[in-house]
């Protein structure tokens, strides 16, 4: 699916990653995590009851949160402080939001 198709589906109806659509290399738990975050209705969305609900999901349940908080985990990617790390390829010149909010 293209980005536009996904965006249109999000705006029009509930998006759901189906088993046959799960990207290669993803676990079913990862797909379930994404599906629960993409719930249109906030009452159905993962995290409604706070961050502990998100942290207890099967996909990230075993993540070492305390090590992250105490800076014991090294980041897998650290952007250069000298270079601009904004990805200009992500700008959509035809996006109505950009046009409506242009100064």
Secondary structure, DSSP 8 states (H G I E B T S, - for coil): --HHHHHHHHHHS-----GGGS-TT--HHHHHHHHHHT-SSGGGSTTTT-HHHHHTSTTTTTS-HHHHHTT-S--S----SSS----GGG--TT-HHHHHT--
